[in-house]
Amino acid sequence: MTSPLKRLFGQTAIYGLSSILGRLLNYLLVPLYTAVFVDPSDYGVVSELYAWVAFLIVLLTFGMETAFFKFIQKEGTKEKTFTTALVSLLFVNGIFFLIIVLFNADIARLLLFEHHGEYILLLGAIVAVDAISSLPLAKLRAEEKALRFSLIQFSSIGVNIGLNLILMLGFVSSDHPERGILFILVANLIASLVKPVLLYKSFRLKSSFDKSLFKKMVFYSLPLAIAGFAGIINETLDRILLKQMLYDPLMPASLNYAEAQVGIYSASYKLAMLVTIFLQAFRYAAEPFFFNQMNNENKNQIYVKVMDVFIGLVCVVFLLVALNIDIFKYFIQNESYWIGLQVVPILLLANVFLGIYYNQSIWYKLSGQTRFGAYIALCGACITVSINILFIPNYGYMACAWATLIVYFFQMVLSYLLGQKHYPIPYNIWKFFLYTGSTLGLYLLAIQIEIDGFYLNLAFRNGLLIIFVTGFLYFEKSRNLDESKSA
């Protein structure tokens, strides 16, 4: 493996330390929430609120992180680029939060959170703080200060976990679940504020706002923002639509049922997100890394190697979770949520395809053809909305899961085809079919053969996982040996 690749995966490991440990600690909140929220509808409220957070973060950062990485490549523009991007974020998020302060009660009514304007106010504050903090954190990534980045992220996560444990265990009862929802948001806001406090030096601007540069950055980032917004539709709209489409205004009791379905689906979705833990850690390191390789004459060879290893690793995570679902399900303490576990393998596979798409998508960022990212995501968003609207009334959250899988597969294929036309990278397609095909084959074999005895069945399934890992390591090691001989 070349030195640049070692650096990439080394930084991925450091980013992953905060990401993976943070997510795992957050996973410990799932049993807490599902134990405290006896009625899944209360957890459904929390899940929907955070679906809106995901939407708004993408909207209010409007692609400025990637634009920052792009425009600092020109010598001597780092501070001016940072100042221009940060000032624009401060302005946009300030306007957003003012709107939330003035109209939170009306927004709460529209979202079916009647009499809970405080949810919207806290949600707005969380989003604004996180959006503004994203750029100083991006600056740390650009400077390859992975350790400091991880320490700041982990500090925020630690505060969030600690406050959740104190507030949820000490001050919430099943008689007043709305108090638990409020405490979760308060804990999140305090934890979010940790980031700008630790990054306070970054807010001492060393340059002036450049209007001309801002226009260039917006022109570059706007398609990415559209792509990101459409992408978040694919990722989170299902929970919002699930509630809205299962609720019947003529039957007030249906609101509780709709929120309960959101809660069950969201709890199961958490298990599928184990793949996205790796994706997040990888993306933090990969985006600046790929840009730094732009002038490397062997850049395409590096991108291909990264893709091969990446596909194998996400397939390992898929098998790890899917074949051990009987263990992972205990993250969800309340058995009333377990009915939704059938969506986990579908969503795991969907996230494998999403990860491959994210890895591919570097082609339109490197080439400056970011409009294609918007086209791909918008097509995906249209499919997401169509499938969910058509099938949620009859199939509930199963429609949401299958829509996610179909859309991410579609985006992956479309991105590959467009990339080969406009910015060709000679990916090893046979590796994709080898790794994903054998992964699905081993999973289907495991669910067809049920061995008597919990531990024997577990051993059989993990034996299949070991077979895949062994094969993956063999193929990657053999390729590296062949390349070293031919060099």
C-alpha positions as CSV (number, residue, x, y, z in Angstrom):
1,M,0.0,0.0,0.0
2,T,1.4,3.4,-1.0
3,S,2.3,6.0,1.6
4,P,-0.6,8.3,0.7
5,L,-3.0,5.4,1.3
6,K,-1.4,4.6,4.6
7,R,-1.9,8.2,5.6
8,L,-5.5,8.2,4.5
9,F,-6.5,5.1,6.4
10,G,-4.3,6.2,9.4
11,Q,-6.3,9.5,9.6
12,T,-9.5,7.5,9.0
13,A,-8.6,5.5,12.2
14,I,-8.1,8.7,14.2
15,Y,-11.3,10.3,12.9
16,G,-13.0,7.0,13.5
17,L,-11.9,6.9,17.1
18,S,-14.1,9.8,18.0
19,S,-16.8,8.8,15.4
20,I,-16.9,5.2,16.3
21,L,-16.6,5.6,20.1
22,G,-19.0,8.5,20.0
23,R,-21.6,6.5,18.0
24,L,-21.1,3.5,20.2
25,L,-21.7,5.6,23.2
26,N,-24.7,7.1,21.6
27,Y,-25.8,3.5,20.9
28,L,-25.8,3.0,24.6
29,L,-28.5,5.7,24.7
30,V,-30.8,3.6,22.5
31,P,-31.5,1.1,25.3
32,L,-31.9,4.0,27.7
33,Y,-34.4,5.8,25.4
34,T,-36.3,2.6,24.6
35,A,-36.5,1.7,28.3
36,V,-37.6,5.2,29.4
37,F,-40.0,5.7,26.4
38,V,-42.2,2.6,27.0
39,D,-44.5,3.8,24.3
40,P,-42.6,3.8,20.9
41,S,-44.5,6.9,19.9
42,D,-42.4,9.0,22.3
43,Y,-39.2,7.8,20.8
44,G,-40.8,8.5,17.4
45,V,-41.1,12.2,18.3
46,V,-37.3,12.3,19.1
47,S,-36.5,10.5,15.9
48,E,-38.6,12.9,13.8
49,L,-37.1,15.9,15.4
50,Y,-33.6,14.7,14.6
51,A,-34.7,14.0,11.0
52,W,-35.4,17.7,10.8
53,V,-32.0,18.5,12.3
54,A,-30.4,16.5,9.5
55,F,-32.4,18.4,6.8
56,L,-31.5,21.8,8.3
57,I,-27.8,21.2,8.8
58,V,-27.4,20.5,5.1
59,L,-29.4,23.5,4.2
60,L,-27.7,25.9,6.5
61,T,-24.1,24.8,5.7
62,F,-24.9,25.0,1.9
63,G,-21.8,23.1,0.8
64,M,-19.3,25.6,2.3
65,E,-17.1,22.9,3.8
66,T,-16.4,21.3,0.4
67,A,-16.0,24.8,-1.2
68,F,-13.5,25.6,1.5
69,F,-11.4,22.5,0.7
70,K,-11.6,23.4,-3.0
71,F,-10.6,27.1,-2.8
72,I,-7.7,26.8,-0.3
73,Q,-5.8,24.8,-2.9
74,K,-4.7,28.1,-4.4
75,E,-1.6,29.4,-2.6
76,G,-2.1,32.1,-0.1
77,T,-6.0,32.0,0.0
78,K,-6.6,29.9,3.1
79,E,-7.4,32.7,5.6
80,K,-9.4,34.7,3.1
81,T,-11.4,31.6,2.1
82,F,-12.0,30.7,5.7
83,T,-13.2,34.2,6.7
84,T,-15.5,34.5,3.7
85,A,-17.1,31.1,4.3
86,L,-17.5,31.7,8.1
87,V,-19.0,35.1,7.8
88,S,-21.5,33.8,5.3
89,L,-22.4,30.9,7.7
90,L,-22.8,33.3,10.6
91,F,-25.2,35.6,8.6
92,V,-27.4,32.8,7.2
93,N,-27.7,31.0,10.5
94,G,-28.4,34.2,12.4
95,I,-31.4,34.9,10.0
96,F,-32.5,31.3,10.4
97,F,-32.5,31.4,14.2
98,L,-34.3,34.8,14.3
99,I,-37.1,33.2,12.2
100,I,-37.3,30.2,14.7
101,V,-37.5,32.6,17.7
102,L,-40.4,34.5,16.1
103,F,-42.4,31.6,14.7
104,N,-41.6,28.5,16.7
105,A,-45.2,28.0,17.9
106,D,-46.6,28.2,14.3
107,I,-43.9,25.8,13.0
108,A,-44.6,23.3,15.9
109,R,-48.3,23.3,14.9
110,L,-47.5,22.6,11.3
111,L,-45.3,19.7,12.2
112,L,-48.0,18.2,14.5
113,F,-46.1,19.1,17.7
114,E,-49.0,21.1,19.1
115,H,-48.2,23.1,22.2
116,H,-44.5,22.3,22.0
117,G,-42.9,25.3,20.5
118,E,-39.9,24.8,22.9
119,Y,-39.0,21.7,20.8
120,I,-38.6,23.8,17.7
121,L,-36.7,26.6,19.5
122,L,-34.1,24.1,20.9
123,L,-33.9,22.3,17.6
124,G,-33.2,25.6,15.8
125,A,-30.5,26.5,18.3
126,I,-28.8,23.1,17.9
127,V,-28.8,23.4,14.2
128,A,-27.4,26.9,14.1
129,V,-24.6,26.1,16.5
130,D,-23.6,22.9,14.7
131,A,-23.7,24.6,11.2
132,I,-21.5,27.4,12.3
133,S,-19.1,25.1,14.1
134,S,-18.7,22.9,10.9
135,L,-16.3,25.3,9.2
136,P,-13.7,25.6,12.0
137,L,-13.8,21.8,12.2
138,A,-13.3,21.6,8.4
139,K,-10.3,23.8,8.8
140,L,-8.8,21.3,11.2
141,R,-9.4,18.5,8.7
142,A,-7.7,20.6,5.9
143,E,-4.7,21.1,8.2
144,E,-4.7,17.3,8.9
145,K,-5.1,17.9,12.6
146,A,-7.1,14.8,13.0
147,L,-6.3,14.3,16.7
148,R,-7.5,17.7,17.7
149,F,-10.6,17.4,15.6
150,S,-11.3,14.0,17.3
151,L,-10.7,15.4,20.8
152,I,-13.2,18.3,20.2
153,Q,-15.8,16.0,18.7
154,F,-15.4,13.4,21.5
155,S,-15.6,16.2,24.2
156,S,-19.0,17.2,22.7
157,I,-20.2,13.6,22.6
158,G,-19.0,13.0,26.1
159,V,-21.0,16.0,27.4
160,N,-24.1,14.8,25.5
161,I,-23.9,11.3,26.9
162,G,-23.2,12.4,30.5
163,L,-26.1,14.9,30.5
164,N,-28.5,12.3,28.9
165,L,-27.7,9.8,31.6
166,I,-28.1,12.3,34.4
167,L,-31.3,13.9,33.1
168,M,-33.0,10.8,31.7
169,L,-32.2,8.5,34.7
170,G,-32.7,11.1,37.4
171,F,-35.5,13.4,36.3
172,V,-37.8,11.5,33.8
173,S,-40.6,9.2,34.5
174,S,-43.0,7.3,32.2
175,D,-45.8,9.5,33.4
176,H,-44.2,12.6,31.7
177,P,-42.3,11.4,28.6
178,E,-42.4,14.9,27.1
179,R,-40.0,15.9,29.8
180,G,-37.5,13.3,28.5
181,I,-37.9,14.7,24.9
182,L,-37.1,18.2,26.2
183,F,-34.1,17.0,28.2
184,I,-32.6,15.2,25.2
185,L,-32.7,18.5,23.2
186,V,-31.3,20.5,26.1
187,A,-28.4,18.0,26.5
188,N,-27.7,18.2,22.8
189,L,-27.7,22.0,22.8
190,I,-25.2,22.2,25.6
191,A,-23.0,19.5,23.9
192,S,-23.1,21.4,20.7
193,L,-21.9,24.6,22.4
194,V,-18.8,22.8,23.6
195,K,-17.5,22.8,20.0
196,P,-17.4,26.6,19.4
197,V,-16.1,27.1,22.9
198,L,-13.1,24.8,22.2
199,L,-12.7,26.3,18.8
200,Y,-12.9,30.0,20.0
201,K,-9.5,30.9,18.5
202,S,-10.8,30.0,15.0
203,F,-13.4,32.8,15.3
204,R,-10.6,35.4,15.5
205,L,-10.7,36.3,11.8
206,K,-7.4,37.1,10.2
207,S,-8.7,38.4,6.9
208,S,-11.6,40.3,5.4
209,F,-14.8,39.1,3.7
210,D,-14.2,38.8,-0.1
211,K,-17.4,39.4,-2.0
212,S,-15.9,38.2,-5.3
213,L,-14.6,35.0,-3.7
214,F,-17.9,34.4,-2.0
215,K,-19.7,34.4,-5.3
216,K,-17.3,31.9,-6.7
217,M,-17.7,29.7,-3.6
218,V,-21.4,29.8,-3.8
219,F,-21.4,29.0,-7.5
220,Y,-19.3,26.0,-6.7
221,S,-21.1,24.9,-3.6
222,L,-24.7,25.5,-4.6
223,P,-25.0,22.3,-6.6
224,L,-23.4,20.5,-3.7
225,A,-26.0,22.0,-1.3
226,I,-28.8,20.9,-3.6
227,A,-27.2,17.5,-3.8
228,G,-26.8,17.4,-0.1
229,F,-30.4,18.5,0.5
230,A,-31.8,16.0,-2.0
231,G,-29.5,13.4,-0.4
232,I,-30.9,14.1,3.1
233,I,-34.3,13.6,1.6
234,N,-33.2,10.1,0.7
235,E,-31.8,9.5,4.2
236,T,-34.4,11.0,6.5
237,L,-37.6,12.0,4.7
238,D,-39.0,8.5,5.2
239,R,-39.5,9.1,9.0
240,I,-41.3,12.4,8.3
241,L,-43.5,10.9,5.6
242,L,-44.2,7.8,7.7
243,K,-45.8,10.0,10.4
244,Q,-47.6,12.4,8.0
245,M,-49.1,9.6,5.9
246,L,-50.2,7.3,8.6
247,Y,-51.8,10.1,10.6
248,D,-55.5,10.7,9.8
249,P,-56.8,14.1,11.1
250,L,-60.3,12.6,11.4
251,M,-58.9,10.0,13.9
252,P,-56.9,11.8,16.6
253,A,-55.7,8.4,18.0
254,S,-53.9,7.7,14.7
255,L,-51.2,10.3,15.7
256,N,-50.0,8.0,18.5
257,Y,-49.9,5.0,16.1
258,A,-48.0,7.0,13.4
259,E,-45.4,8.2,15.9
260,A,-45.1,4.7,17.3
261,Q,-44.3,3.3,13.8
262,V,-41.7,6.1,13.4
263,G,-40.2,5.0,16.8
264,I,-40.0,1.3,15.9
265,Y,-38.5,2.0,12.5
266,S,-36.0,4.5,13.8
267,A,-34.8,2.1,16.6
268,S,-34.1,-0.5,14.0
269,Y,-32.5,2.0,11.7
270,K,-29.9,2.7,14.4
271,L,-28.6,-0.9,14.0
272,A,-28.2,-0.4,10.3
273,M,-26.2,2.8,10.9
274,L,-23.2,0.8,12.1
275,V,-22.1,0.9,8.5
276,T,-22.4,4.7,8.4
277,I,-20.1,4.9,11.4
278,F,-17.3,3.8,9.2
279,L,-18.6,5.9,6.4
280,Q,-18.5,9.1,8.5
281,A,-15.0,8.4,9.7
282,F,-13.8,7.6,6.2
283,R,-15.4,10.7,4.6
284,Y,-13.8,13.1,7.2
285,A,-10.4,11.9,6.1
286,A,-11.1,11.1,2.4
287,E,-12.5,14.4,1.1
288,P,-9.4,16.6,1.9
289,F,-7.2,13.6,1.0
290,F,-8.7,13.2,-2.5
291,F,-8.3,16.9,-3.2
292,N,-4.6,16.8,-2.0
293,Q,-4.0,14.0,-4.6
294,M,-5.3,16.1,-7.5
295,N,-1.7,16.8,-8.8
296,N,-0.4,13.3,-8.1
297,E,0.4,11.6,-11.4
298,N,-0.7,8.3,-9.8
299,K,-4.0,9.7,-8.4
300,N,-6.3,7.3,-10.4
301,Q,-4.3,4.3,-9.2
302,I,-4.7,5.5,-5.6
303,Y,-8.5,6.1,-6.0
304,V,-8.9,2.6,-7.4
305,K,-7.0,1.0,-4.5
306,V,-9.1,3.0,-2.0
307,M,-12.3,1.9,-3.6
308,D,-11.3,-1.8,-3.5
309,V,-10.4,-1.8,0.2
310,F,-13.4,0.4,1.0
311,I,-15.9,-2.0,-0.6
312,G,-14.4,-5.0,1.2
313,L,-14.6,-3.2,4.6
314,V,-18.2,-2.1,4.3
315,C,-19.1,-5.6,3.3
316,V,-17.4,-6.9,6.5
317,V,-19.5,-4.5,8.6
318,F,-22.7,-5.6,6.8
319,L,-22.0,-9.3,7.6
320,L,-20.9,-8.5,11.2
321,V,-24.3,-6.9,12.0
322,A,-26.6,-8.9,9.7
323,L,-25.3,-12.3,10.9
324,N,-25.3,-11.2,14.6
325,I,-28.6,-9.5,14.7
326,D,-29.7,-11.8,17.6
327,I,-27.0,-10.0,19.7
328,F,-27.3,-6.5,18.3
329,K,-31.0,-6.4,18.9
330,Y,-30.4,-6.1,22.7
331,F,-29.3,-2.5,22.1
332,I,-33.1,-2.0,21.9
333,Q,-34.2,-2.9,25.4
334,N,-37.9,-2.8,24.9
335,E,-39.1,-5.9,23.0
336,S,-42.1,-3.9,21.6
337,Y,-39.6,-2.3,19.2
338,W,-38.2,-5.7,17.9
339,I,-40.9,-6.1,15.3
340,G,-39.0,-3.7,13.2
341,L,-35.7,-5.7,13.0
342,Q,-36.7,-7.1,9.6
343,V,-35.6,-3.8,8.0
344,V,-32.1,-4.0,9.3
345,P,-30.5,-6.2,6.6
346,I,-32.2,-4.1,3.9
347,L,-30.9,-0.9,5.4
348,L,-27.4,-2.3,5.9
349,L,-27.2,-3.2,2.3
350,A,-28.5,0.2,1.3
351,N,-25.8,1.9,3.3
352,V,-23.2,-0.3,1.6
353,F,-24.3,1.1,-1.7
354,L,-24.4,4.6,-0.2
355,G,-20.8,4.3,0.9
356,I,-19.7,3.2,-2.6
357,Y,-21.6,6.2,-4.1
358,Y,-19.9,8.6,-1.7
359,N,-16.5,7.2,-2.6
360,Q,-17.3,7.6,-6.3
361,S,-18.8,11.0,-6.0
362,I,-15.3,12.5,-5.7
363,W,-15.2,12.6,-9.5
364,Y,-17.6,15.5,-9.9
365,K,-16.0,17.4,-7.0
366,L,-12.4,17.0,-8.4
367,S,-13.5,18.0,-11.9
368,G,-15.6,21.0,-10.6
369,Q,-18.7,19.5,-12.3
370,T,-20.7,19.6,-9.0
371,R,-24.0,20.0,-10.9
372,F,-23.9,16.3,-11.6
373,G,-24.1,15.7,-7.8
374,A,-27.3,17.7,-7.7
375,Y,-28.7,15.8,-10.7
376,I,-28.0,12.4,-9.1
377,A,-29.4,13.4,-5.7
378,L,-32.5,15.0,-7.2
379,C,-33.3,11.9,-9.2
380,G,-32.8,9.9,-6.1
381,A,-35.1,12.2,-4.1
382,C,-37.8,11.9,-6.7
383,I,-37.7,8.1,-6.4
384,T,-37.6,8.3,-2.6
385,V,-40.7,10.5,-2.4
386,S,-42.6,8.5,-5.1
387,I,-42.0,5.1,-3.5
388,N,-42.8,6.3,0.0
389,I,-46.0,8.1,-1.0
390,L,-47.2,5.1,-3.1
391,F,-46.4,2.3,-0.7
392,I,-46.3,3.6,2.9
393,P,-50.1,3.5,3.3
394,N,-50.1,-0.3,2.6
395,Y,-46.6,-1.4,3.7
396,G,-45.6,1.1,6.4
397,Y,-41.9,1.3,7.3
398,M,-41.1,-1.7,5.1
399,A,-41.7,0.6,2.1
400,C,-39.3,3.1,3.7
401,A,-36.6,0.5,3.9
402,W,-36.9,-0.8,0.4
403,A,-37.1,2.8,-1.0
404,T,-33.8,3.5,0.7
405,L,-32.2,0.4,-0.8
406,I,-33.5,1.1,-4.3
407,V,-32.5,4.8,-4.3
408,Y,-28.9,4.2,-3.0
409,F,-28.4,1.4,-5.6
410,F,-29.7,3.7,-8.3
411,Q,-27.4,6.6,-7.3
412,M,-24.4,4.4,-7.1
413,V,-24.9,3.0,-10.7
414,L,-25.8,6.5,-12.1
415,S,-22.8,8.1,-10.5
416,Y,-20.5,5.4,-11.9
417,L,-21.9,5.7,-15.5
418,L,-21.6,9.5,-15.5
419,G,-18.2,9.5,-13.9
420,Q,-16.8,7.1,-16.5
421,K,-18.0,9.6,-19.2
422,H,-16.9,12.9,-17.6
423,Y,-14.0,12.0,-15.3
424,P,-13.0,8.3,-15.9
425,I,-11.4,6.4,-13.0
426,P,-10.7,2.8,-13.9
427,Y,-12.4,1.1,-11.0
428,N,-12.2,-2.7,-10.6
429,I,-15.8,-3.5,-11.3
430,W,-15.1,-7.2,-10.8
431,K,-14.1,-6.5,-7.2
432,F,-17.5,-4.9,-6.6
433,F,-19.3,-8.0,-7.9
434,L,-16.9,-10.3,-6.1
435,Y,-17.2,-8.6,-2.7
436,T,-20.9,-7.7,-2.7
437,G,-21.9,-10.9,-4.4
438,S,-20.1,-13.1,-1.9
439,T,-21.5,-11.0,0.9
440,L,-25.1,-11.5,-0.2
441,G,-24.5,-15.2,-0.9
442,L,-23.1,-15.8,2.6
443,Y,-25.9,-13.9,4.2
444,L,-28.6,-15.8,2.2
445,L,-26.9,-19.1,3.1
446,A,-26.9,-18.1,6.8
447,I,-30.6,-17.3,6.9
448,Q,-31.5,-20.5,5.0
449,I,-29.6,-22.8,7.4
450,E,-30.9,-22.6,11.0
451,I,-28.7,-24.6,13.4
452,D,-30.3,-25.7,16.7
453,G,-28.8,-24.0,19.7
454,F,-28.1,-20.3,20.0
455,Y,-24.3,-20.6,20.3
456,L,-23.9,-23.2,17.6
457,N,-25.9,-21.0,15.2
458,L,-23.9,-18.0,16.2
459,A,-20.6,-19.9,15.6
460,F,-21.8,-21.0,12.2
461,R,-22.7,-17.5,11.2
462,N,-19.5,-16.0,12.4
463,G,-17.6,-18.8,10.6
464,L,-19.1,-17.4,7.4
465,L,-17.9,-13.9,8.4
466,I,-14.4,-15.3,8.9
467,I,-14.5,-16.9,5.5
468,F,-15.3,-13.6,3.8
469,V,-12.7,-11.7,5.8
470,T,-10.0,-14.3,4.9
471,G,-11.0,-14.1,1.2
472,F,-10.9,-10.3,1.3
473,L,-7.5,-10.2,2.9
474,Y,-6.2,-12.8,0.4
475,F,-7.3,-10.9,-2.7
476,E,-6.0,-7.5,-1.4
477,K,-2.6,-9.0,-0.3
478,S,-2.3,-10.9,-3.6
479,R,-2.9,-7.7,-5.6
480,N,-0.3,-5.8,-3.6
481,L,2.3,-8.6,-4.2
482,D,1.5,-8.6,-8.0
483,E,1.9,-4.8,-8.1
484,S,5.2,-4.8,-6.2
485,K,6.6,-7.5,-8.6
486,S,5.6,-5.5,-11.7
487,A,7.0,-2.2,-10.3
